């Protein structure tokens, strides 16, 4: 919907330091124009060394409803008020992206990232090629 779950207040269900945190949200029947009450949970897990896992769950309660949960968290590893993230180094083991059209709807294609500004197969700074990205 127009508001989105990123703009609602979530509750903490479980928390274990150095392990995980689980947030929950109860969406009411008709919220954002969607039918049915929905329980939503997201768990952020620390896995091994320097790995983050994210698990989404959604359960419709009283009627079928479409749901498409996506990860849109942004992290500044320098901490609050430490500036931008352009000097952070990042590696993503993802060899393809799903391009979008002019309305930001995925086209269904799978395009290789190799040699593009989206190529993080090798470790490099986020800001190295940011000016090459399309708007």
CNS distance restraints for C-alpha pairs under 8 A (distance, minus, plus):
assign (resid   1 and name CA) (resid  32 and name CA) 4.77 0.50 0.50
assign (resid   1 and name CA) (resid  33 and name CA) 6.95 0.50 0.50
assign (resid   1 and name CA) (resid  34 and name CA) 7.79 0.50 0.50
assign (resid   2 and name CA) (resid  32 and name CA) 6.72 0.50 0.50
assign (resid   3 and name CA) (resid   7 and name CA) 6.30 0.50 0.50
assign (resid   3 and name CA) (resid  32 and name CA) 7.05 0.50 0.50
assign (resid   4 and name CA) (resid   8 and name CA) 7.43 0.50 0.50
assign (resid   4 and name CA) (resid  32 and name CA) 7.91 0.50 0.50
assign (resid   9 and name CA) (resid  25 and name CA) 7.44 0.50 0.50
assign (resid  10 and name CA) (resid  23 and name CA) 5.94 0.50 0.50
assign (resid  10 and name CA) (resid  24 and name CA) 5.54 0.50 0.50
assign (resid  10 and name CA) (resid  25 and name CA) 5.14 0.50 0.50
assign (resid  11 and name CA) (resid  23 and name CA) 5.37 0.50 0.50
assign (resid  11 and name CA) (resid  24 and name CA) 5.24 0.50 0.50
assign (resid  11 and name CA) (resid  25 and name CA) 6.46 0.50 0.50
assign (resid  12 and name CA) (resid  21 and name CA) 7.27 0.50 0.50
assign (resid  12 and name CA) (resid  22 and name CA) 5.88 0.50 0.50
assign (resid  12 and name CA) (resid  23 and name CA) 4.51 0.50 0.50
assign (resid  12 and name CA) (resid  24 and name CA) 6.35 0.50 0.50
assign (resid  13 and name CA) (resid  21 and name CA) 7.66 0.50 0.50
assign (resid  13 and name CA) (resid  22 and name CA) 5.42 0.50 0.50
assign (resid  13 and name CA) (resid  23 and name CA) 5.57 0.50 0.50
assign (resid  13 and name CA) (resid  24 and name CA) 6.31 0.50 0.50
assign (resid  14 and name CA) (resid  20 and name CA) 7.84 0.50 0.50
assign (resid  14 and name CA) (resid  21 and name CA) 5.66 0.50 0.50
assign (resid  14 and name CA) (resid  22 and name CA) 5.20 0.50 0.50
assign (resid  14 and name CA) (resid  23 and name CA) 7.42 0.50 0.50
assign (resid  15 and name CA) (resid  19 and name CA) 7.85 0.50 0.50
assign (resid  15 and name CA) (resid  20 and name CA) 5.84 0.50 0.50
assign (resid  15 and name CA) (resid  21 and name CA) 4.31 0.50 0.50
assign (resid  15 and name CA) (resid  22 and name CA) 6.42 0.50 0.50
assign (resid  16 and name CA) (resid  20 and name CA) 5.46 0.50 0.50
assign (resid  16 and name CA) (resid  21 and name CA) 6.42 0.50 0.50
assign (resid  18 and name CA) (resid  46 and name CA) 6.68 0.50 0.50
assign (resid  19 and name CA) (resid  45 and name CA) 5.84 0.50 0.50
assign (resid  19 and name CA) (resid  46 and name CA) 5.29 0.50 0.50
assign (resid  19 and name CA) (resid  47 and name CA) 7.64 0.50 0.50
assign (resid  20 and name CA) (resid  43 and name CA) 6.76 0.50 0.50
assign (resid  20 and name CA) (resid  44 and name CA) 5.51 0.50 0.50
assign (resid  20 and name CA) (resid  45 and name CA) 4.28 0.50 0.50
assign (resid  20 and name CA) (resid  46 and name CA) 6.11 0.50 0.50
assign (resid  21 and name CA) (resid  43 and name CA) 5.63 0.50 0.50
assign (resid  21 and name CA) (resid  44 and name CA) 5.53 0.50 0.50
assign (resid  21 and name CA) (resid  45 and name CA) 6.76 0.50 0.50
assign (resid  22 and name CA) (resid  41 and name CA) 6.73 0.50 0.50
assign (resid  22 and name CA) (resid  42 and name CA) 5.62 0.50 0.50
assign (resid  22 and name CA) (resid  43 and name CA) 4.17 0.50 0.50
assign (resid  22 and name CA) (resid  44 and name CA) 6.49 0.50 0.50
assign (resid  23 and name CA) (resid  41 and name CA) 5.57 0.50 0.50
assign (resid  23 and name CA) (resid  42 and name CA) 5.41 0.50 0.50
assign (resid  23 and name CA) (resid  43 and name CA) 6.39 0.50 0.50
assign (resid  24 and name CA) (resid  39 and name CA) 7.28 0.50 0.50
assign (resid  24 and name CA) (resid  40 and name CA) 5.57 0.50 0.50
assign (resid  24 and name CA) (resid  41 and name CA) 4.33 0.50 0.50
assign (resid  24 and name CA) (resid  42 and name CA) 6.59 0.50 0.50
assign (resid  25 and name CA) (resid  39 and name CA) 6.07 0.50 0.50
assign (resid  25 and name CA) (resid  40 and name CA) 5.19 0.50 0.50
assign (resid  25 and name CA) (resid  41 and name CA) 6.45 0.50 0.50
assign (resid  26 and name CA) (resid  37 and name CA) 7.36 0.50 0.50
assign (resid  26 and name CA) (resid  38 and name CA) 5.93 0.50 0.50
assign (resid  26 and name CA) (resid  39 and name CA) 4.76 0.50 0.50
assign (resid  26 and name CA) (resid  40 and name CA) 6.30 0.50 0.50
assign (resid  27 and name CA) (resid  31 and name CA) 6.44 0.50 0.50
assign (resid  27 and name CA) (resid  37 and name CA) 5.56 0.50 0.50
assign (resid  27 and name CA) (resid  38 and name CA) 4.97 0.50 0.50
assign (resid  27 and name CA) (resid  39 and name CA) 6.28 0.50 0.50
assign (resid  27 and name CA) (resid  40 and name CA) 7.57 0.50 0.50
assign (resid  28 and name CA) (resid  36 and name CA) 6.81 0.50 0.50
assign (resid  28 and name CA) (resid  37 and name CA) 4.48 0.50 0.50
assign (resid  28 and name CA) (resid  38 and name CA) 6.51 0.50 0.50
assign (resid  29 and name CA) (resid  34 and name CA) 6.95 0.50 0.50
assign (resid  29 and name CA) (resid  35 and name CA) 5.37 0.50 0.50
assign (resid  29 and name CA) (resid  36 and name CA) 4.15 0.50 0.50
assign (resid  29 and name CA) (resid  37 and name CA) 4.24 0.50 0.50
assign (resid  29 and name CA) (resid  38 and name CA) 7.49 0.50 0.50
assign (resid  30 and name CA) (resid  34 and name CA) 4.92 0.50 0.50
assign (resid  30 and name CA) (resid  35 and name CA) 4.97 0.50 0.50
assign (resid  30 and name CA) (resid  36 and name CA) 6.40 0.50 0.50
assign (resid  30 and name CA) (resid  37 and name CA) 7.61 0.50 0.50
assign (resid  31 and name CA) (resid  35 and name CA) 7.53 0.50 0.50
assign (resid  34 and name CA) (resid  65 and name CA) 6.56 0.50 0.50
assign (resid  34 and name CA) (resid  66 and name CA) 7.53 0.50 0.50
assign (resid  35 and name CA) (resid  63 and name CA) 6.86 0.50 0.50
assign (resid  35 and name CA) (resid  64 and name CA) 7.10 0.50 0.50
assign (resid  35 and name CA) (resid  65 and name CA) 5.49 0.50 0.50
assign (resid  36 and name CA) (resid  60 and name CA) 6.50 0.50 0.50
assign (resid  36 and name CA) (resid  61 and name CA) 6.66 0.50 0.50
assign (resid  36 and name CA) (resid  62 and name CA) 5.60 0.50 0.50
assign (resid  36 and name CA) (resid  63 and name CA) 4.86 0.50 0.50
assign (resid  36 and name CA) (resid  64 and name CA) 6.33 0.50 0.50
assign (resid  36 and name CA) (resid  65 and name CA) 5.82 0.50 0.50
assign (resid  37 and name CA) (resid  60 and name CA) 5.92 0.50 0.50
assign (resid  37 and name CA) (resid  61 and name CA) 5.42 0.50 0.50
assign (resid  37 and name CA) (resid  62 and name CA) 6.15 0.50 0.50
assign (resid  37 and name CA) (resid  63 and name CA) 7.36 0.50 0.50
assign (resid  38 and name CA) (resid  58 and name CA) 6.66 0.50 0.50
assign (resid  38 and name CA) (resid  59 and name CA) 5.56 0.50 0.50
assign (resid  38 and name CA) (resid  60 and name CA) 4.49 0.50 0.50
assign (resid  38 and name CA) (resid  61 and name CA) 5.86 0.50 0.50
assign (resid  39 and name CA) (resid  58 and name CA) 5.55 0.50 0.50
assign (resid  39 and name CA) (resid  59 and name CA) 5.21 0.50 0.50
assign (resid  39 and name CA) (resid  60 and name CA) 6.55 0.50 0.50
assign (resid  39 and name CA) (resid  61 and name CA) 7.53 0.50 0.50
assign (resid  40 and name CA) (resid  56 and name CA) 7.54 0.50 0.50
assign (resid  40 and name CA) (resid  57 and name CA) 5.74 0.50 0.50
assign (resid  40 and name CA) (resid  58 and name CA) 4.41 0.50 0.50
assign (resid  40 and name CA) (resid  59 and name CA) 6.62 0.50 0.50
assign (resid  41 and name CA) (resid  56 and name CA) 5.85 0.50 0.50
assign (resid  41 and name CA) (resid  57 and name CA) 5.15 0.50 0.50
assign (resid  41 and name CA) (resid  58 and name CA) 6.42 0.50 0.50
assign (resid  42 and name CA) (resid  54 and name CA) 6.94 0.50 0.50
assign (resid  42 and name CA) (resid  55 and name CA) 5.55 0.50 0.50
assign (resid  42 and name CA) (resid  56 and name CA) 4.57 0.50 0.50
assign (resid  42 and name CA) (resid  57 and name CA) 6.41 0.50 0.50
assign (resid  43 and name CA) (resid  53 and name CA) 7.90 0.50 0.50
assign (resid  43 and name CA) (resid  54 and name CA) 5.62 0.50 0.50
assign (resid  43 and name CA) (resid  55 and name CA) 5.11 0.50 0.50
assign (resid  43 and name CA) (resid  56 and name CA) 6.65 0.50 0.50
assign (resid  44 and name CA) (resid  52 and name CA) 6.89 0.50 0.50
assign (resid  44 and name CA) (resid  53 and name CA) 5.75 0.50 0.50
assign (resid  44 and name CA) (resid  54 and name CA) 4.74 0.50 0.50
assign (resid  44 and name CA) (resid  55 and name CA) 6.73 0.50 0.50
assign (resid  45 and name CA) (resid  52 and name CA) 5.65 0.50 0.50
assign (resid  45 and name CA) (resid  53 and name CA) 4.83 0.50 0.50
assign (resid  45 and name CA) (resid  54 and name CA) 6.26 0.50 0.50
assign (resid  46 and name CA) (resid  50 and name CA) 7.56 0.50 0.50
assign (resid  46 and name CA) (resid  51 and name CA) 5.95 0.50 0.50
assign (resid  46 and name CA) (resid  52 and name CA) 4.91 0.50 0.50
assign (resid  46 and name CA) (resid  53 and name CA) 6.31 0.50 0.50
assign (resid  47 and name CA) (resid  51 and name CA) 5.05 0.50 0.50
assign (resid  47 and name CA) (resid  52 and name CA) 5.78 0.50 0.50
assign (resid  47 and name CA) (resid  53 and name CA) 6.54 0.50 0.50
assign (resid  56 and name CA) (resid  69 and name CA) 7.06 0.50 0.50
assign (resid  58 and name CA) (resid  67 and name CA) 7.72 0.50 0.50
assign (resid  60 and name CA) (resid  64 and name CA) 6.29 0.50 0.50
assign (resid  60 and name CA) (resid  65 and name CA) 6.71 0.50 0.50
assign (resid  76 and name CA) (resid  80 and name CA) 7.25 0.50 0.50
assign (resid  76 and name CA) (resid  82 and name CA) 7.88 0.50 0.50
assign (resid  76 and name CA) (resid  84 and name CA) 7.36 0.50 0.50
assign (resid  76 and name CA) (resid  85 and name CA) 5.94 0.50 0.50
assign (resid  77 and name CA) (resid  85 and name CA) 7.77 0.50 0.50
assign (resid  77 and name CA) (resid  88 and name CA) 7.77 0.50 0.50
assign (resid  78 and name CA) (resid  82 and name CA) 5.58 0.50 0.50
assign (resid  78 and name CA) (resid  83 and name CA) 7.85 0.50 0.50
assign (resid  78 and name CA) (resid  85 and name CA) 7.89 0.50 0.50
assign (resid  85 and name CA) (resid 126 and name CA) 7.11 0.50 0.50
assign (resid  85 and name CA) (resid 127 and name CA) 7.77 0.50 0.50
assign (resid  86 and name CA) (resid 125 and name CA) 6.51 0.50 0.50
assign (resid  86 and name CA) (resid 126 and name CA) 4.94 0.50 0.50
assign (resid  86 and name CA) (resid 127 and name CA) 4.20 0.50 0.50
assign (resid  86 and name CA) (resid 128 and name CA) 7.67 0.50 0.50
assign (resid  87 and name CA) (resid 125 and name CA) 5.38 0.50 0.50
assign (resid  87 and name CA) (resid 126 and name CA) 6.21 0.50 0.50
assign (resid  87 and name CA) (resid 127 and name CA) 6.18 0.50 0.50
assign (resid  88 and name CA) (resid 125 and name CA) 5.41 0.50 0.50
assign (resid  88 and name CA) (resid 126 and name CA) 5.92 0.50 0.50
assign (resid  88 and name CA) (resid 127 and name CA) 7.96 0.50 0.50
assign (resid  89 and name CA) (resid 123 and name CA) 6.30 0.50 0.50
assign (resid  89 and name CA) (resid 124 and name CA) 5.11 0.50 0.50
assign (resid  89 and name CA) (resid 125 and name CA) 4.17 0.50 0.50
assign (resid  89 and name CA) (resid 126 and name CA) 6.03 0.50 0.50
assign (resid  90 and name CA) (resid 120 and name CA) 6.78 0.50 0.50
assign (resid  90 and name CA) (resid 123 and name CA) 5.40 0.50 0.50
assign (resid  90 and name CA) (resid 124 and name CA) 5.72 0.50 0.50
assign (resid  90 and name CA) (resid 125 and name CA) 6.14 0.50 0.50
assign (resid  90 and name CA) (resid 126 and name CA) 6.39 0.50 0.50
assign (resid  91 and name CA) (resid 120 and name CA) 5.04 0.50 0.50
assign (resid  91 and name CA) (resid 121 and name CA) 5.81 0.50 0.50
assign (resid  91 and name CA) (resid 122 and name CA) 5.72 0.50 0.50
assign (resid  91 and name CA) (resid 123 and name CA) 4.53 0.50 0.50
assign (resid  91 and name CA) (resid 124 and name CA) 6.84 0.50 0.50
assign (resid  92 and name CA) (resid 120 and name CA) 5.17 0.50 0.50
assign (resid  92 and name CA) (resid 121 and name CA) 5.48 0.50 0.50
assign (resid  92 and name CA) (resid 122 and name CA) 7.60 0.50 0.50
assign (resid  92 and name CA) (resid 123 and name CA) 7.95 0.50 0.50
assign (resid  93 and name CA) (resid 120 and name CA) 7.33 0.50 0.50
assign (resid  93 and name CA) (resid 121 and name CA) 5.47 0.50 0.50
assign (resid  94 and name CA) (resid 120 and name CA) 7.77 0.50 0.50
assign (resid  94 and name CA) (resid 121 and name CA) 6.73 0.50 0.50
assign (resid  95 and name CA) (resid 112 and name CA) 5.76 0.50 0.50
assign (resid  95 and name CA) (resid 113 and name CA) 5.61 0.50 0.50
assign (resid  95 and name CA) (resid 114 and name CA) 6.99 0.50 0.50
assign (resid  95 and name CA) (resid 119 and name CA) 7.59 0.50 0.50
assign (resid  95 and name CA) (resid 121 and name CA) 6.97 0.50 0.50
assign (resid  96 and name CA) (resid 110 and name CA) 5.88 0.50 0.50
assign (resid  96 and name CA) (resid 111 and name CA) 5.15 0.50 0.50
assign (resid  96 and name CA) (resid 112 and name CA) 4.26 0.50 0.50
assign (resid  96 and name CA) (resid 113 and name CA) 5.19 0.50 0.50
assign (resid  97 and name CA) (resid 110 and name CA) 5.63 0.50 0.50
assign (resid  97 and name CA) (resid 111 and name CA) 5.35 0.50 0.50
assign (resid  97 and name CA) (resid 112 and name CA) 6.51 0.50 0.50
assign (resid  97 and name CA) (resid 113 and name CA) 6.55 0.50 0.50
assign (resid  98 and name CA) (resid 106 and name CA) 6.13 0.50 0.50
assign (resid  98 and name CA) (resid 107 and name CA) 6.96 0.50 0.50
assign (resid  98 and name CA) (resid 108 and name CA) 6.47 0.50 0.50
assign (resid  98 and name CA) (resid 109 and name CA) 5.72 0.50 0.50
assign (resid  98 and name CA) (resid 110 and name CA) 5.00 0.50 0.50
assign (resid  98 and name CA) (resid 111 and name CA) 6.30 0.50 0.50
assign (resid  99 and name CA) (resid 106 and name CA) 5.72 0.50 0.50
assign (resid  99 and name CA) (resid 107 and name CA) 5.98 0.50 0.50
assign (resid  99 and name CA) (resid 108 and name CA) 7.52 0.50 0.50
assign (resid  99 and name CA) (resid 109 and name CA) 6.53 0.50 0.50
assign (resid  99 and name CA) (resid 110 and name CA) 7.16 0.50 0.50
assign (resid  99 and name CA) (resid 111 and name CA) 7.03 0.50 0.50
assign (resid 100 and name CA) (resid 104 and name CA) 4.86 0.50 0.50
assign (resid 100 and name CA) (resid 105 and name CA) 4.97 0.50 0.50
assign (resid 100 and name CA) (resid 106 and name CA) 4.13 0.50 0.50
assign (resid 100 and name CA) (resid 107 and name CA) 5.35 0.50 0.50
assign (resid 101 and name CA) (resid 105 and name CA) 5.40 0.50 0.50
assign (resid 101 and name CA) (resid 106 and name CA) 6.39 0.50 0.50
assign (resid 101 and name CA) (resid 107 and name CA) 6.26 0.50 0.50
assign (resid 113 and name CA) (resid 117 and name CA) 7.58 0.50 0.50
assign (resid 113 and name CA) (resid 118 and name CA) 5.52 0.50 0.50
assign (resid 113 and name CA) (resid 119 and name CA) 4.84 0.50 0.50
assign (resid 114 and name CA) (resid 118 and name CA) 7.79 0.50 0.50
assign (resid 114 and name CA) (resid 119 and name CA) 5.37 0.50 0.50
assign (resid 114 and name CA) (resid 121 and name CA) 7.79 0.50 0.50
assign (resid 115 and name CA) (resid 119 and name CA) 6.14 0.50 0.50
assign (resid 117 and name CA) (resid 129 and name CA) 5.51 0.50 0.50
assign (resid 117 and name CA) (resid 130 and name CA) 6.80 0.50 0.50
assign (resid 117 and name CA) (resid 132 and name CA) 6.10 0.50 0.50
assign (resid 117 and name CA) (resid 133 and name CA) 6.03 0.50 0.50
assign (resid 118 and name CA) (resid 133 and name CA) 7.94 0.50 0.50
assign (resid 120 and name CA) (resid 124 and name CA) 6.84 0.50 0.50
assign (resid 124 and name CA) (resid 128 and name CA) 7.19 0.50 0.50
assign (resid 126 and name CA) (resid 130 and name CA) 6.91 0.50 0.50
assign (resid 127 and name CA) (resid 131 and name CA) 7.82 0.50 0.50
assign (resid 129 and name CA) (resid 133 and name CA) 7.26 0.50 0.50
